[in-house]
Amino acid sequence: MTTDRFAHDSSEPVLFESALFERYLDRAHAHASEFLRQLPDRHVGARASRDELLSTLRGPLMQQGEDGGVVLDLLAAQAERGASACGSPRYFGFVIGGAYPVALAADWLVSTWDQNAGIYVISPLAAVTEEVAAEWLLDLFDLPRESGVGFVTGCQMANYTCLAAARHGVLRRAGWDVEADGLYGAPRVNVIASAESHITIDVAMRYLGLGTRAMHRVEVDAHGRMRADRLRALLDTLEGPTIICAQAGNVNTGAFDPLREIGRIANERGAWLHVDGAFGLWARASRAHESLADGIELADSWSTDAHKWLNVPYDSGVAIVRHTEDHRVAMTSTAAYLIQTRGAERDAVDWVPEFSRRARGIPIYATLRTLGRDGVAGLVDRCCARARQIADILASEDGVRILNDVVLNQVLVRFGDGDETTRAVVTGVQQDGTCWLSGTTWQGKAAMRISVSNWATSEEDAARSAAAIVRVFRSLRKGEPA
Ligand SMILES: *Cc1c(COP(=O)(O)O)cnc(C)c1O
């Protein structure tokens, strides 16, 4: 083999040298600044194929490593075509968010400090910051202030954490200690979700040993909301410990289940009510949108994502549980070698599934402190306004139909008569690159799905994106290549 042109510089120090950090961090900073400078104008989707990326990134693991600066350059060069511009103000795929500037900067510090935020004794800073961030979130969402709060990787794990607490709580009330005795021989737990609940609820049920086939699915209305009358009728046929999973923010339509009614029913029947509010819970921060989540405070647990609508970098979800003891008992871990506090100090291991963990509450703290209540409300309201703006422009085009009530930040669009046209418009828009969005199936029909969840999406971004969508649709109608 020929000599590697990036051969490792044997003079590179192996002792701690802050100069080496500085060299790499300066390099990373330069790449990050360039990436962010280009972000608002670049082609929004990723363009590189797997083969293209492999041709640069793959190779046998070298015997001698190479210069870290060269490695950083290599990765940064591949990000141009290999990464999506998820933080672009015109990225409307899934429900993605984007990184608010101070959130990104705080996240860099979290990596620099490299705290294991699992227990207080390793990082009082992380523990106290998360304690305050938890108080602020409960205040912002106006949920019971004594609730337990866990900072987890995303809403999948938030759903899991909340439902583990629910499993513990409903079985404890039935005289069964699931943490000690497991599910063999336990009273059967009824698990209820809507036909439109997010897939991560099913996954959580798998992790919890409750299974998915046993779940009862309540019918939804035309907006994807759980029908409270059907829930009531179902509960009439069930007995014993029961967990109900409702939703604040349908991933397609943005619709909220009738939470006050469902909350009343759950309370009457002594069932545990969990609400998946991955993005919808943030509506509670906005005067204009809080009524959508009316009654959500009646629930027993709530899950949400900070990496969606608070616009902190991945990964950042939040699990909130009213019954702190059920939450703590379901999550806590103790071992002889750990030093755990039993005072006021907060040990994160008591509230999350992870043992060692990143101090992911710190970017949440920084973002909430920087935005304030008005800033969070403004972020939510702006996204919703832009979603309506896009919907209005598209609705005025002949042959285009908006399928949902645009109550929040989600828009579903249908083009022409068949699924084929709609799918072709989605693909055409992705290739065009002005904005990025994806498709879905809504009530058996193909639809374009637009989700506005970035702090920086301006009226102009919305107008430009809608114009690009219309342009692609018109050229398809004329039979021209988009
Ligand atoms: C995104 C989402 C989830 C999953 O969240 P992750 O952060 O991807 O784990 C769960 N429920 C709803 C309604 C969502 O929109």
The ligand as a MOL file (V3000), in Angstrom:
LIG
                    3D

  0  0  0     0  0            999 V3000
M  V30 BEGIN CTAB
M  V30 COUNTS 15 15 0 0 0
M  V30 BEGIN ATOM
M  V30 1 C -42.3760 12.9910 16.6570 0
M  V30 2 C -43.4460 12.3600 17.4410 0
M  V30 3 C -43.1710 11.3110 18.3380 0
M  V30 4 C -41.8080 10.6920 18.4570 0
M  V30 5 O -40.8560 11.6100 18.8960 0
M  V30 6 P -39.3080 11.3630 18.7220 0
M  V30 7 O -38.7150 12.5980 19.2800 0
M  V30 8 O -39.0690 11.1990 17.2570 0
M  V30 9 O -38.9300 10.1520 19.4900 0
M  V30 10 C -44.2100 10.8320 19.0930 0
M  V30 11 N -45.4540 11.3150 18.9640 0
M  V30 12 C -45.7640 12.3090 18.1120 0
M  V30 13 C -47.1770 12.8050 18.0260 0
M  V30 14 C -44.7640 12.8560 17.3140 0
M  V30 15 O -45.0590 13.8560 16.4590 0
M  V30 END ATOM
M  V30 BEGIN BOND
M  V30 1 1 1 2
M  V30 2 1 2 3
M  V30 3 2 2 14
M  V30 4 1 3 4
M  V30 5 2 3 10
M  V30 6 1 4 5
M  V30 7 1 5 6
M  V30 8 2 6 7
M  V30 9 1 6 8
M  V30 10 1 6 9
M  V30 11 1 10 11
M  V30 12 2 11 12
M  V30 13 1 12 13
M  V30 14 1 12 14
M  V30 15 1 14 15
M  V30 END BOND
M  V30 END CTAB
M  END
